[in-house]
Amino acid sequence: MGRPDFEELEVYKLAESLANQIWEIVKKWDYFTKNTMGQQIVRSADNVCANIAEGRGRYNDRDNRRFVKIAIISLYETVNWLRLAYARQLITREEVSKFKAIVDKLLPKLNAYLS
């Protein structure tokens, strides 16, 4: 079995970058914060990648589109958690700017990939 082709997709690479950057921040949070918000934000960010990959592995376009829609929903959930993390002073303005730059590229690419 060869290398899965989803790894070559720019949309996947952006989603993976977002998820990994969130992971690096969340793993430094205290136990309570990791156990509440941390798990949620990591799960939602990881789900963006996972749904792109899972959809790509499907054998028909309809199934792939369904998983891309779920990836978009997970991205919106991730943005929600990032907003709350900033409001609760868990991430800095600079980190918000980094995440915003990725989201601003990722969302249009997900919508284009859906089409």
C-alpha positions in Angstrom: 0.0 0.0 0.0 1.4 3.4 -1.0 1.4 6.6 0.9 -2.1 8.1 1.3 -2.6 11.0 -1.1 -4.4 13.2 1.4 -1.0 14.0 2.9 -0.2 15.9 -0.4 -3.2 18.1 -0.2 -2.5 21.8 0.7 -5.8 21.9 2.6 -4.7 18.9 4.7 -1.2 20.4 5.4 -2.8 23.6 6.7 -5.2 21.7 8.9 -2.4 19.6 10.3 -0.3 22.7 11.0 -3.1 24.3 12.9 -3.7 21.1 14.9 -0.1 20.7 15.8 0.4 24.3 16.8 -2.7 24.1 19.1 -1.3 20.9 20.6 2.0 22.6 21.4 0.2 25.3 23.3 -2.4 23.2 25.1 0.1 20.7 26.4 1.6 23.5 28.5 -1.7 24.4 30.2 -2.5 23.4 33.8 -4.4 20.2 34.5 -7.9 21.8 34.9 -7.6 23.8 31.7 -6.2 20.9 29.7 -8.9 18.6 31.1 -11.7 21.0 30.1 -11.0 23.4 27.2 -7.8 21.7 26.2 -9.4 18.4 25.3 -12.1 20.2 23.3 -9.9 22.4 21.3 -7.4 19.6 20.5 -10.2 17.3 19.5 -11.9 19.8 17.2 -8.6 20.8 15.5 -7.6 17.2 15.1 -11.0 16.5 13.6 -10.4 18.9 10.8 -7.4 16.8 9.6 -9.1 13.5 10.4 -12.2 14.3 8.3 -10.2 15.4 5.3 -8.2 12.2 5.5 -11.2 10.0 6.0 -13.2 11.7 3.2 -10.3 11.3 0.9 -10.3 7.6 1.6 -13.9 7.2 0.5 -14.6 5.8 -2.9 -17.3 8.2 -4.0 -17.6 12.0 -4.1 -20.7 12.1 -2.0 -19.0 10.5 1.0 -15.9 12.7 0.5 -18.1 15.9 0.5 -19.9 14.8 3.7 -16.5 14.5 5.5 -15.3 17.8 4.2 -18.5 19.4 5.5 -17.7 17.9 8.9 -14.1 19.3 8.7 -15.6 22.7 8.1 -17.8 22.4 11.1 -14.8 21.3 13.2 -12.9 24.3 12.0 -15.6 26.6 13.2 -15.7 24.8 16.5 -11.9 25.3 16.8 -12.2 29.0 16.1 -14.8 29.2 18.9 -12.4 27.5 21.3 -9.5 29.8 20.2 -11.8 32.8 20.9 -12.6 31.5 24.4 -8.9 30.7 25.0 -7.9 34.3 24.1 -10.7 35.7 26.3 -9.6 33.6 29.2 -6.0 34.7 28.6 -4.7 31.3 27.7 -3.3 32.3 24.4 -1.5 35.5 23.4 -2.5 38.1 20.8 0.5 36.8 18.7 -0.7 33.2 18.9 -4.2 34.4 17.8 -2.6 36.2 14.8 -0.8 32.9 13.9 -3.9 30.9 14.1 -6.0 33.5 12.2 -3.5 33.5 9.4 -3.9 29.7 9.0 -7.7 29.8 9.4 -7.9 32.6 6.8 -6.2 30.3 4.3 -7.8 27.0 5.4 -11.5 28.0 5.3 -11.5 29.1 1.7 -9.4 26.0 0.7 -11.9 23.7 2.5 -14.8 25.5 0.7 -13.0 25.1 -2.6 -12.2 21.5 -1.9 -15.9 20.9 -1.1 -16.8 22.3 -4.6 
